[in-house]
Amino acid sequence: MLAQKLIQQSVRRLALQQPGALSRGALNKFIAPGSIAVSNSSIQLRSAFVLNSWTAPDNALRHAATQPQMGLKPEDAYQILVKQRLNRPVSPHLSIYQPQITWYGSALNRITGSLLSGGFYVFGFSYLVAPLLGWHLESAALAASFGSLPVLAKLGIKYVVALPFTYHSFNGVRHLVWDTGREFSNKQVQRTGWLVVGLTFVGSGVLAYM
């Protein structure tokens, strides 16, 4: 047992000093078959493992980690990997943060902008292909269809359509004020955020009754 430890320490020192000096043949010559009371094959396996772990630890660990277990099919190994990925912790998201007008306003500014631009492109494309599909999207037909609706329906549709327009407009003015370097403190940002929300509801109501 003592001789085996001494041989292992000698191999490690030689591997650190001259990593490329030890080949398999030189290792077999260095470790005599009768030097210790173990079989030559076990010595070669242990010595090769020691040499590889000292000369290329990253490659050895990566190779051991990627090797499938005996009798395990690649499909089964992949399914195990998928299940392990499902058990990984998920990064914190919006649900852990306290709701604030700052990030609500930022998100609404992007959402309303997308709705306005997307609605404009959808209606424009529909208006262009309407003659080909037999749709009546001209101004007179739209006005007649909208005029035939009940009063509450008219108010509701106008109010819903006006909400993203008024919010994006008022919040755009808020951003223009920021471009001048003013209203940047935490209290001012929160105050202007709630001011934009209030003006949005009021302005949408005014447009709906017009």
Residue, then its C-alpha position, 0 to 999 in steps of 0.5 A: m500500500l505504501a509503495q502504491k502511494l509513492i508511485q502515485q505521488s511520483v507520477r503526479r509530480l512528473a505529470l505536473q513538471q512534464p505533462g507531455a513526457l509520459s506516454r502509455g509505454a513510458l508509464n508501463k516502464f515506470i511502474a514495474p509489474g512486481s513493484i506492488a502487490v496488485s495486478n498490472s492492469s489495475i496499476q495502469l488504469r489508476s495511473a492513467f486516471v491520475l495522469n489524465s486528471w492532472t494533465a487535462p482535468d476539464n476534458a476528463l470531467r467533461h468526458a465523464a459528465t457526458q458519457p451515458q450510463m451503462g445500459l441507458k439509451p440515448e433517448d432515455a438519457y435525453q428524457i432525463l435531461v428534459k425532466q432535470r431542466l423542468n426542475r430548474p429554478v425560474s428567474p424572478h419576473l414581474s410578479i415579485y416586484q411591487p406594482q409602480i406607476t413607473w413601469y406600468g406607464s412604460a409598459l402601457n406606452r409600448i402597448t398603446g403604441s403597438l395598438l395604434s400603429g398595428g391598427f393603422y396598418v391593418f385598416g390601411f391594408s384592409y381598405l386597399v384589398a376591400p374592392l377585391l374582396g367585396w368589402h365596403l370600407e369607404s367612409a360613407a358605408l362606415a358612417a352609415s354602419f356606425g350611425s345605426l348602432p345604439v347610443l351606448a354602443k357608440l359611446g363604448i366603441k369611441y371610448v375604447v378607441a380613444l383610450p390608447f390614442t389619448y394615453h400615448s399622446f399625453n405620455g408622449v408629451r411627458h417624454l418630451v418634457w423629460d428630453t428637456g431634462r426636467e421632471f426627473s425626480n422620483k416624486q415628479v415621475q410618479r406625479t406626472g405618471w398619474l397625471v397622464v392616467g387621469l388626463t387619459f380617462v378624461g380626454s377619452g371621455v371628452l372624445a367619446y361624447m364629441 
